């Protein structure tokens, strides 16, 4: 085991498997970061909402206070990989970031300290990285969770929990770059205000683009962070954001399924994907956003039957 982890052997493994460099790493707090990587080779142009794969070898160090692993000699040589949606800085020097001009990829990642089954393998290692370190990049950028079905005059509603906001940041930038004429609302539900890594950027975008509204909310703080509604409401969830009428307040008019696309990313309990049994929809409990919206005339995507509710599960 000692020889397997010798500096010479580790460098050999890195040289063999890694093809990207950490350009910048910003810790929002101990369990949340925004990381930018620069692949060695040019990457393909991508659409907002798509994802790619990053990875690190099991031989790499882990950040402290995470669930311990028991690795065999064979395990040590493996590269652990995971798909992450590509985020976007949205603004740079006060101007919209043009995704096609970026020579790096940005990711919005939460640290998993403990997992129900096997100990978390990748995020504890990602959080031990520093600028200049090397890592694996999958090369291929893909995914169907995109703005392809959205017309220029449609309203676009982006609902996310936690780091599920990442693909929506890229979508927002794409919409604004192409001069989208419909209203855009992005709402994100987190535990604490400190979990909102992009809050100040979104405030600036709201100030610059009158068709855009940003609605952050928390579940473990006494107030809803939607600054348009500063009154006390206790815990706030995206389901309540819809049923209370606050979404329509942010939108500026009633929901119209005929001219609206809703994108959901994050906790599966928030999304609430139904099972289809003999043509009947069996919604999960507690009530998710899909059930609420389908009761309002919306339709979630199904295989072979595109709808106007699109979703991306993060786990």
C-alpha positions as CSV (number, residue, x, y, z in Angstrom):
1,X,0.0,0.0,0.0
2,X,2.8,2.4,0.8
3,X,4.4,1.9,-2.6
4,X,1.1,2.4,-4.3
5,X,0.8,5.8,-2.7
6,X,4.4,6.9,-3.3
7,X,4.7,10.4,-4.9
8,X,6.1,8.9,-8.0
9,X,3.3,6.5,-8.5
10,X,0.6,9.2,-7.8
11,X,2.2,11.5,-10.4
12,X,2.2,8.6,-12.9
13,X,-1.6,8.1,-12.3
14,X,-2.3,11.8,-12.6
15,X,-0.3,12.1,-15.8
16,X,-2.2,9.1,-17.2
17,X,-5.8,10.2,-16.3
18,X,-6.0,13.9,-15.9
19,X,-6.6,16.4,-18.7
20,X,-7.8,19.6,-17.1
21,X,-6.6,22.2,-14.6
22,X,-8.3,24.0,-11.7
23,X,-8.4,27.6,-12.9
24,X,-10.1,29.1,-9.9
25,X,-11.8,27.7,-6.8
26,X,-14.0,29.9,-4.6
27,X,-15.3,28.5,-1.3
28,X,-18.6,30.0,-0.4
29,X,-18.4,28.3,2.9
30,X,-17.0,25.0,4.2
31,X,-19.7,23.0,2.3
32,X,-20.2,25.0,-0.9
33,X,-17.9,26.1,-3.7
34,X,-17.8,27.5,-7.2
35,X,-15.0,25.9,-9.2
36,X,-13.7,26.7,-12.7
37,X,-11.7,24.2,-14.7
38,X,-9.8,24.6,-18.0
39,X,-9.6,21.5,-20.1
40,X,-6.3,20.9,-21.9
41,X,-8.1,20.7,-25.3
42,X,-10.8,23.0,-26.6
43,X,-14.3,21.8,-25.7
44,X,-17.5,21.8,-27.8
45,X,-19.9,24.7,-27.6
46,X,-22.8,23.8,-25.3
47,X,-26.3,24.9,-24.5
48,X,-27.4,26.2,-21.1
49,X,-28.6,23.3,-18.9
50,X,-26.2,20.6,-20.3
51,X,-23.7,18.7,-18.2
52,X,-20.4,17.0,-18.4
53,X,-18.3,14.6,-16.2
54,X,-15.4,15.5,-13.9
55,X,-13.4,13.2,-11.7
56,X,-10.5,12.6,-9.4
57,X,-8.4,9.5,-8.5
58,X,-9.1,7.6,-5.2
59,X,-5.4,8.3,-4.5
60,X,-6.1,12.0,-3.9
61,X,-6.5,13.5,-0.4
62,X,-9.9,14.2,1.1
63,X,-11.1,17.2,3.0
64,X,-11.4,16.8,6.8
65,X,-14.5,15.7,8.7
66,X,-16.0,13.4,6.0
67,X,-17.1,9.8,6.2
68,X,-14.1,7.5,6.2
69,X,-13.4,5.1,3.4
70,X,-11.9,1.6,3.3
71,X,-10.1,1.2,0.0
72,X,-8.3,-1.8,-1.4
73,X,-5.1,-1.6,-3.4
74,X,-7.2,-2.0,-6.5
75,X,-9.6,0.8,-5.5
76,X,-6.8,3.2,-5.0
77,X,-6.0,3.2,-8.8
78,X,-9.5,4.1,-9.9
79,X,-10.8,7.5,-10.9
80,X,-14.2,8.4,-9.4
81,X,-16.3,10.4,-11.8
82,X,-19.6,12.2,-11.6
83,X,-21.8,14.3,-14.0
84,X,-22.3,17.9,-13.1
85,X,-24.4,20.5,-14.8
86,X,-22.4,23.4,-16.1
87,X,-23.0,26.7,-14.3
88,X,-22.1,30.2,-15.5
89,X,-20.8,33.4,-13.9
90,X,-23.6,35.3,-15.7
91,X,-21.7,38.6,-15.5
92,X,-18.1,39.6,-15.9
93,X,-17.0,43.2,-15.4
94,X,-20.7,44.1,-15.4
95,X,-21.4,42.5,-18.8
96,X,-23.1,39.3,-19.7
97,X,-20.8,36.4,-20.1
98,X,-20.8,34.9,-23.6
99,X,-20.6,31.2,-23.1
100,X,-19.1,30.6,-26.5
101,X,-16.1,32.8,-25.5
102,X,-15.4,30.9,-22.3
103,X,-12.2,28.8,-22.2
104,X,-13.2,27.3,-18.9
105,X,-16.2,25.5,-17.4
106,X,-17.8,26.5,-14.1
107,X,-19.4,24.2,-11.6
108,X,-21.5,24.8,-8.5
109,X,-20.8,22.0,-6.0
110,X,-22.0,21.1,-2.5
111,X,-19.8,18.9,-0.2
112,X,-21.3,15.6,0.8
113,X,-19.8,14.6,4.1
114,X,-21.8,11.4,4.8
115,X,-23.7,9.1,2.5
116,X,-26.4,6.5,3.2
117,X,-24.6,3.7,1.4
118,X,-21.0,4.0,0.4
119,X,-18.9,6.9,1.8
120,X,-18.9,9.9,-0.6
121,X,-15.9,9.5,-2.9
122,X,-15.7,12.6,-5.1
123,X,-16.9,15.8,-3.4
124,X,-14.5,15.4,-0.4
125,X,-11.7,15.2,-2.9
126,X,-12.9,18.2,-4.9
127,X,-13.0,20.3,-1.8
128,X,-9.4,19.4,-1.1
129,X,-8.3,20.9,-4.4
130,X,-6.5,24.2,-5.0
131,X,-6.0,26.4,-8.0
132,X,-3.5,24.8,-10.4
133,X,-4.3,21.2,-9.4
134,X,-5.2,18.7,-12.0
135,X,-8.3,16.6,-12.5
136,X,-10.2,14.5,-15.0
137,X,-12.6,16.0,-17.6
138,X,-14.9,13.7,-19.5
139,X,-14.7,15.7,-22.7
140,X,-18.3,15.2,-23.9
141,X,-20.9,17.9,-23.0
142,X,-24.5,16.6,-23.4
143,X,-28.0,16.7,-22.0
144,X,-31.6,17.4,-23.2
145,X,-32.4,19.7,-20.3
146,X,-32.2,22.8,-22.5
147,X,-34.1,25.8,-23.8
148,X,-34.8,24.2,-27.1
149,X,-38.6,24.2,-26.7
150,X,-38.8,27.8,-25.6
151,X,-40.1,30.5,-28.1
152,X,-38.8,34.1,-27.9
153,X,-42.1,35.4,-26.3
154,X,-42.6,32.5,-23.8
155,X,-42.3,33.1,-20.1
156,X,-39.6,31.0,-18.6
157,X,-39.7,29.9,-14.9
158,X,-36.6,28.4,-13.4
159,X,-37.1,26.6,-10.1
160,X,-34.2,25.0,-8.2
161,X,-33.1,23.8,-4.8
162,X,-29.5,24.3,-3.7
163,X,-26.8,23.8,-6.4
164,X,-29.6,22.8,-8.8
165,X,-29.4,26.5,-9.7
166,X,-26.3,25.8,-11.7
167,X,-27.9,24.9,-15.1
168,X,-30.4,27.7,-14.6
169,X,-27.6,30.3,-14.4
170,X,-26.4,29.1,-17.8
171,X,-29.9,29.1,-19.2
172,X,-30.5,32.6,-17.9
173,X,-27.4,33.9,-19.6
174,X,-28.4,32.3,-22.9
175,X,-31.8,33.8,-22.7
176,X,-30.5,37.3,-22.0
177,X,-27.8,37.1,-24.6
178,X,-30.4,36.3,-27.3
179,X,-32.7,39.1,-26.2
180,X,-35.5,36.9,-24.9
181,X,-38.7,38.9,-24.9
182,X,-40.8,36.9,-22.4
183,X,-40.6,37.2,-18.7
184,X,-37.9,35.2,-16.8
185,X,-38.3,34.2,-13.2
186,X,-35.6,32.3,-11.3
187,X,-36.4,31.0,-7.8
188,X,-34.1,29.0,-5.7
189,X,-34.7,27.4,-2.3
190,X,-31.8,26.8,0.1
191,X,-31.3,26.2,3.8
192,X,-29.6,29.5,4.7
193,X,-28.8,32.8,3.0
194,X,-25.1,31.9,3.1
195,X,-26.0,29.1,0.6
196,X,-26.8,31.6,-2.1
197,X,-23.4,31.8,-4.0
198,X,-24.8,33.9,-6.9
199,X,-27.1,36.2,-4.9
200,X,-25.3,39.5,-5.6
201,X,-24.9,38.7,-9.3
202,X,-28.6,38.0,-9.6
203,X,-29.4,41.3,-7.9
204,X,-27.3,43.1,-10.5
205,X,-29.0,41.2,-13.4
206,X,-32.4,42.2,-11.9
207,X,-31.3,45.8,-11.9
208,X,-30.1,45.6,-15.5
209,X,-32.9,43.6,-17.1
210,X,-36.5,44.6,-16.3
211,X,-37.9,41.3,-17.7
212,X,-36.0,39.3,-15.0
213,X,-37.0,38.5,-11.4
214,X,-34.9,36.5,-8.9
215,X,-36.6,35.0,-5.9
216,X,-34.4,33.3,-3.3
217,X,-35.9,31.7,-0.2
218,X,-34.7,29.7,2.8
219,X,-36.0,26.8,4.9
220,X,-34.0,27.2,8.1
221,X,-34.2,30.9,8.7
222,X,-37.2,32.8,10.0
223,X,-37.9,34.9,6.9
224,X,-38.5,34.4,3.2
225,X,-35.6,36.0,1.3
226,X,-37.7,37.2,-1.5
227,X,-37.0,40.9,-1.0
228,X,-40.2,41.9,-2.8
229,X,-42.1,40.2,0.0
230,X,-40.2,40.9,3.3
231,X,-43.0,40.0,5.6
232,X,-42.5,37.0,8.0
233,X,-43.7,33.8,6.4
234,X,-41.6,31.2,8.3
235,X,-40.2,28.4,6.3
236,X,-40.6,28.8,2.5
237,X,-40.6,26.1,-0.1
238,X,-41.0,26.3,-3.9
239,X,-44.4,24.5,-3.7
240,X,-45.7,27.3,-1.4
241,X,-44.1,29.9,-3.6
242,X,-46.5,28.7,-6.4
243,X,-49.7,28.1,-4.4
244,X,-49.4,31.4,-2.4
245,X,-49.5,33.4,-5.6
246,X,-46.0,34.8,-5.1
247,X,-44.8,33.2,-8.4
248,X,-47.4,35.1,-10.3
249,X,-46.6,38.3,-8.4
250,X,-43.0,37.9,-9.6
251,X,-44.1,37.0,-13.1
252,X,-46.4,40.1,-13.2
253,X,-49.5,38.2,-14.5
254,X,-51.3,34.9,-14.1
255,X,-49.6,31.7,-15.2
256,X,-50.4,30.8,-18.8
257,X,-49.6,27.2,-19.7
258,X,-49.9,28.0,-23.4
259,X,-47.0,30.5,-23.3
260,X,-44.9,29.3,-20.3
261,X,-42.1,26.8,-19.8
262,X,-41.1,25.7,-16.3
263,X,-37.7,24.1,-15.6
264,X,-37.2,22.1,-12.3
265,X,-33.8,21.1,-11.0
266,X,-32.7,19.7,-7.6
267,X,-34.3,17.7,-4.9
268,X,-36.6,15.0,-6.4
269,X,-39.1,15.6,-3.5
270,X,-39.5,19.2,-4.8
271,X,-39.9,18.0,-8.4
272,X,-42.4,15.2,-7.6
273,X,-42.2,13.1,-10.8
274,X,-45.4,11.0,-11.1
275,X,-45.6,7.3,-12.0
276,X,-47.9,6.5,-14.9
277,X,-50.0,3.4,-14.3
278,X,-52.7,2.4,-16.8
279,X,-52.8,5.9,-18.0
280,X,-53.3,7.3,-14.5
281,X,-50.8,9.6,-12.8
282,X,-49.6,8.5,-9.4
283,X,-48.1,11.5,-7.7
284,X,-45.6,11.1,-4.9
285,X,-46.0,12.5,-1.4
286,X,-45.4,15.1,-0.2
287,X,-46.8,17.1,-3.0
288,X,-44.2,18.2,-5.6
289,X,-44.2,21.1,-8.1
290,X,-45.2,18.9,-11.0
291,X,-48.6,18.0,-9.4
292,X,-49.3,21.6,-8.4
293,X,-48.6,22.8,-12.0
294,X,-50.4,20.0,-13.7
295,X,-53.5,20.9,-11.7
296,X,-53.1,24.4,-13.3
297,X,-53.0,23.0,-16.9
298,X,-49.3,22.3,-17.4
299,X,-47.9,19.0,-18.6
300,X,-44.6,17.4,-17.6
301,X,-42.3,15.9,-20.2
302,X,-42.9,12.2,-20.9
303,X,-41.1,9.9,-23.3
304,X,-42.4,10.7,-26.7
305,X,-44.7,13.4,-25.4
306,X,-42.9,16.7,-24.7
307,X,-44.6,19.0,-22.2
308,X,-44.0,22.5,-20.8
309,X,-42.6,21.2,-17.5
310,X,-39.0,20.1,-17.8
311,X,-37.0,18.5,-15.0
312,X,-33.4,17.4,-14.1
313,X,-32.9,15.4,-10.9
314,X,-29.7,15.9,-9.0
315,X,-29.7,12.6,-7.3
